[in-house]
Amino acid sequence: MEQLYEDVASYTLNLSDDDVLQITDFTALEPIYPHWYRAMNTMDMASE
């Protein structure tokens, strides 16, 4: 029952925009092979 009270209490947690941004940045997944490779080549082409 204690877990339920903790879960309900966390529902009312208020985060600032900066907190949300930090969490989002920290938990962002790294791109996997085809995506990072394409992005790297696209950036090279755009600079020419």
Buried (B, 14 or more C-beta within 10 A) or exposed (E): EEEEEEEEEEEEEEEEEEEEEEEEEEEEEEEEEEEEEEEEEEEEEEEE
